[in-house]
């Protein structure tokens, strides 16, 4: 079995499709010393905390490389393959990532302020916690689904912020208004939650979904009244803890509908 595979491996190496350890080490040294290695094969390279500011890594093959906490401000990563690469916590301020492959790329907690990215480039990347992402890079569905995940794990404030971003992206989608209202309710932000429910109700009315509009108006009324009640912290102040215990059937449906993903879950959250 080994004897049969070896010629294939040698053929791939001879054709330049697989980098030998020597070639990989040379490419790594070139990157670190010269900060210029366009098209380099750096798959699986360990570049944690590397200073690669303004480096030219265009068309570089960086699959599965570890660039966690690396300094890549102003770097040229145009058309680079960053599949499954870790850029967690990296600084990519002003970096050029247009045309780059970001399948499974870990960009959590990275700084992307001023970075150039293709529209919807982050669809298959992990970007939760990343800073400075330009408006329009993440779709409404991506933002809403990220809010759903935070909502499901009890991260009410994070969910509220993500649903707010989703609303900015597509303000006429009532689902995100309802979801943000529930997230705010869980934080006892009753006045803001009621306002979200009322606005969602107006959108549903416009769409002809009068039954949903009526239920949301009732939810807004109940949550506004709750502010006048004395509720101990142990009893919980979220809509899941009280309003959904209501006898109003429609209100029992608000939380799961608000938490529905607009697209199936996948990479990216």
Buried (B, 14 or more C-beta within 10 A) or exposed (E): EEEEEEEEEEEEEEEEEBBEEEBBEBBBEBBBEEBBBBEBBBBBBEBBEBEBBBBBBBBBBBBBBBBBBBBBBBBBBBBBBBBBBBBBBBBBBBBBBBBBBBBBBBBBBBBBBEBBBEEEBBBBBBBBEBEBBEEEBBBBBBBBBBBBBBBEEEBBEBBBBBBBBBBEBBEEBBBBBBBBBBBBBBBBBBEBBBBBBBBBBBBBBEEEBEEBBBBBBBBBEBBBEBEEEEEEEEEBBBBBEBBBEBEBEBBBEBBEBBBEBBEEEEBBB
